[in-house]
Amino acid sequence: MRVTHYDSRAFVFVVEELESFEGWSQGSFRVRLSEGTYDCGLFQSLHYPCRHALAGCATVSIEWAPYVHPIYIQEAVFKVYEMEFPPIPDELLWAEWHGTMLCSNPVMCWKATGRPVSTRFRNDMDEVEQHEKWCDLCRQVGHSRRGYPNQPTGDA
């Protein structure tokens, strides 16, 4: 990853990916630090500088910490646990517990024949060509030994 363009007044970088990035066909990403937007969309969703922003900051020696959302600061995390959690005073108010309940996964179950259930997605390559039926008795096409048309019946 390398920074190809940098605007020092607007804090805009163009970061070029040297390898493909998580399925993106785009080879370069625009990072706008002053607006807090990046083309990859990770900052907008996580409010945390993505690797493109970190590469841009490292290239021009800018501190990246001011672009981290305040919720990720250690003091904010500790504030969550500042209050004590009051215990439930009487054990009669506790929810009844019957132990751990295990549920089986039906996909992982074995069939009665001893073979596992297939989870494979079938496509055109899996189709088998149907061959014409040949009879073992008369060597004719169109039926098998089981459906032999001239088979004697028990009427005679």
N, C-alpha and C positions, 0 to 999 in steps of 0.2 A: 504494500500500500504506500502511495507517495502523494504528496501535495503538488499539484501542477500549477495552480493559480492561487493568489492570496491578495485580498484587498484589505489593507491595514485600517482604513477609515471605517469601513462597514463590517469588519470582522467576518468576511466571507471567504471560505476556502473551496477549492475544487479538489477533491481527493479521488485519485484513480485507484481502482482495485487491480491488483496484478493477477488475482485468481478470481473465479466466480464466487459470488457472495450469496449464499442461501437461496439459490435459484433465480437470482436477479440477472436479467440479461444485460442490464445497464452496466457499463464499465466504470463510470465515474459518478460521484455523488457530490452535491452542493451542500455545504454546511454553512448555515447562517447563525453564528453565535449570538449576535445582538437580538435576533428574533426568537432564538431557541428552536429553530426548525432545521431538520435535516431531510434529505431526499429519501433516506432509507426508512424513515418513519419510526425508528426506535425511540428517539428522544420524545416525540409527541406522545407515545404510548406509555413509556416508563418514567419520563421526566428525569432521565439520567443520561449523561453524555455517552454516545455510542463510540465505537472504535474509530469511526471516521473523524469525529470531533476530537478525540484524544490524539489522533495522528496529526491533525492540523495544529492543535495547541502545542504539541511537542516540537513540531517543525519550527514554529516562530517563537518558542519559549514564552507561551502564555499560560498562566495558572488556570487549570480546568475546574478547580473546586468551586468557584462562584457560580458555575452553571449547573451544579447539582441542586435538585429540589430540596428545600429545608426539611422535608419529611425523612430524608435519608441521613440527616445529621445525627450523631450519636446521642446528643442531649434530647432530641425529639423522641428517639426510641426509648430512652430511659424514663421519659415522662409518662409513657403508657403504664409502666410498672411502679409509678410513684405511689399511687393509692394502694392501700391494703385491700385484699379481697377478703371480705368477711366470711368466716366458716359457717356452715349450717349448724345451728346450735343443738338441735335435737335429732338424734338418729332416727326417730320415727318419721321425720320429714324427708328422709333420704329416699330416692327412687329405688324400687326393688330391683335387685340384680340377680339374674338366673344363670350367670356364667356366660362364657363366650359362645356365641352361636356361629357355627360354621356352615356356609352355603357352598355347595359344589358348583363348579362351572360346567354347564352342560356341553360346552364345546370340547372340553377336555375329557369327557366321559368316553368309555370304550363301548363299542357295539357288542351285542351278544355273541357275534362270531369271533370276537377277539381282535378286531381291527379298529383303529381309531377313526373317528369321524373326520372326514376330509374338510379342511378349511381352505382349499385351493380354489382360486378363481379360474374357471375354465374359459378358454377362448377358442378361436377358429383352429388353432394348431392342434388342439386336443381331440377334435372330431375324427372319428375313425370311419373310413369308407366302408359301406355295407357291401359285402360280396353276395353274389347270387347263391341261393341254396342249391346244393347238389345232393341228390339222394345216394346213399351208400349201397342200396340194393339194385336200382336200375340205372344208375348213373345219369339220370335226367335232371334238368334244371327246373327249379320252381317249387320243389318240395323237399322234405327230408324224410328220413326213415320213419320218424314218428308220424308224419302226415302222409304216409304212402297211400296213394289212391286205390291201388289194387290189392290192398291188404285183405286177407280172408276174414270174414266175420264169423262169429260163433253160431249163426243161424243154420248152417248147412248140415 
